[in-house]
Amino acid sequence: MRTASWIRTLVCLLPSSLPLIVPAQKFQEPTREELQMTADPKWPGAAAIYLNREESTDNFNHFASEYARIKVLTDAGKEWANIEVPFAGGATPPRIEGRTIHADGTVVPLSGAPEDLLVVKSTSRHVNARVFTLPSVEVGSILEYRWTLPNSEVHTYGVTNDIQGFYDSALAGSIPYWEVQTSLPVRKERFYYNPLGDLERNVLGNQSITHYTSRGEVAHYLLFSARLPAGVRLQASPNRDYTLDLADVPPVRHESNAPPDQSRVYGVRFYYSPFLAGDVFWLNEGKIWAREIDHSAEATNDLRAAAAQITAGATNDEEKARKIYDAVQALENTDFSRKRTEAERVRSGLSREVHTSGQVWSEKSGTRNEIATLYLALARAAGLQARAMSIADRRFRIFDPGYLSLDQLSMTVIVLHINNSDVFLDPGEKFMPYGQLHWSHALCGGLLEAGDGVTISAVTPPNQSKEAIIAHTADISVDSQGAAKGTVKILMNGPDALRWRQLNLTADTMEVRRQLSASLIASLPQGVSIEIGEIQGLATSAGYVSVTAAVSGQLGTVTGKRVLLPAFFFSTHGNEQFASDEKREAPIDLHYAEQVIDDTVYHLPAGYSIESAPQPAQLPWPEHAALVIKTQPGANVIDIKHIFARASVLLEAKEYQALRDYYQKMAIANQQQLVLTPTAAAGN
């Protein structure tokens, strides 16, 4: 155990200093093939490629290091001359070695002290990275480098301050995350992790020193969560260290409408856990989480009084639930304003931290999760059956039961049981309508309270397409030269309405109008401009956000005597472009089910009639989506409706071809034209 008495018994066993010991490793001489290489047939179009890559975390010798050789194949590949070094808590600078080898074999070494070489700047990979740059990089160069970072600091529980510094180096250690897959293809890579330090090897007989969770629990077991190519396995030696060797690792393909990279790219995460088996971990940690949230949501006398006041006049449980929902939604949500600092709270006579729902109610403000927990407390105080659920936010990660950590569960939603059915609520999401979830909180896995301190694994439900409607209406007059002007109105609920309502909380009116205008222009035909008029519904979660606007511009083209117009005013530039790739590696995440209803009335120029228009049609994709086109000609006018509904949200990569085929058919349908021609009398 890590106690002061245990540490003192080791004084005579430890050396007075523990220097950084790094095994000698020479740079490699490039082969002729590597020098002359201009592309890799396995990875055509790659900007650069890792020839070799190695990462080591050696707690016995107190260092972490990275070694790599990168072949630059294009101008874009030169960016990889900026080499990132992790930030460290200690003041000891890293050891840095590097050189650039030109295609003719000329070597340009990296020179300078580490403290002079390192700068903090953003790269295409990370924001505010600590970076050094290799010199004289050209297309065709080989970049070779090694950085070595000492493990110089560690937090030791139970050690008195007077001897803390003496043991820092002896107890220092790192727990790595291996980023197996990067933005570059890799010919060959190797990873090494030695988790046991010198104390553990030499004094404790290959036994781990005590590790603790964030709750102070003793974490005996070193575990790992791995996502690796088929057939690749992590190798553990009898000495309890780990190696991983791979060849021909493909680059991360950043595909649009995909789940977060963190949940699908190759990688290995090591961590310490109090439990070895997943079922035992989730059972025990779930109980602790349930106790903690029940404590935070304790129905105090003040909260009971508040619940009674809020629900006064309600005649049934649903009315109570809605009244409480409106009350907590009205509170200040500090995720959209600014959370008070600790010092500000003290100056205001508040406690340094928020621990209970009673505090959130009395202060009339809180974070997303604090407001959600307050709703739980008030609902229970009002006699409703309410449970908490902790989920992984789908924007950032997918819940992985094999990774034994509650850290992946970041959001709290509430489940009510009313009228023999469950109602999922997102009270901590500002302006979220009652009975709906933010799209990134739907179809998410996590822990759900099941009563008596028991939790179960559960998944939140998807949204319904009626909860995500965008309706466009347009009244457009066209002249004989194809110029158009008119008015449009947009109604939206669900995720699109929420986007603008939440932006209105954090940006000024001009910025909201600017972004809204840019968004609408993207859905209109080229050559058409828009001037936004009235915007309604931004300050409430009820009903629709509505936008009225004037539009004008050159909509059609004149060919001979004919005027050619896009038949679908709003659907010329649909969102199906992401399905243009021939192949797909990642699953597809379309965020939410939706309905898009477009209704355009075209007023014809005097003396013109309709030569051709889209015929009424249906384009179904059974159980996934449907497109319906309707037309209604009249005297000097035509009304064209374009109605699209999609029920699918999450699709596997193998379903991509069916998705692509459907969206290509829809794209063809969307390119239909309205053809106007002069009447016989006008032609004469």
Secondary structure, DSSP 8 states (H G I E B T S, - for coil): ---HHHHHTTGGGS-S---------------HHHHH----TTSTT-SEEEEEEEEEEETTTTEEEEEEEEEE-SGGGGGGGEEEE---SSS---EEEEEEE-TTS-EEE--S-HHHH-EEE--SS-SSEEEEE-SS--TT-EEEEEEEEE------TT--HHHHHHHHHHH-----EE----SS-EEEEEEEEE---HIIIIISSS----EE-TTS-EE-EEEEEEE--TT---EE-TTS-EEEEEEEE------SS---GGGTS-EEEEEEES-SSHHHHHHHHHHHHHHHHHHHT---HHHHHHHHHHTTT--SHHHHHHHHHHHHHTSEETTSS----HHHHHHTT--SS--SHHHHHHHTEE-HHHHHHHHHHHHHHTT--EEEEEE--TTT----TTS--GGG--EEEEEEEETTEEEEE-TTSTT--TT---GGGTT-EEEEEEETTEEEEEE-----GGGSEEEEEEEEEE-TTSEEEEEEEEEE-HHHHHHHHHHHHHS-HHHHHHHHHHHHHTTS-TTEEEEEEEEE-TT-SSS-EEEEEEEEEE--EEETTEEEEES-TTTTT-GGGGGGSS---S-EE--S-EEEEEEEEEE--TTEEEEE----EEEEETTTEEEEEEEEEETTEEEEEEEEEE---EE-GGGHHHHHHHHHHHHHHHT-EEEEEE-HHHH-
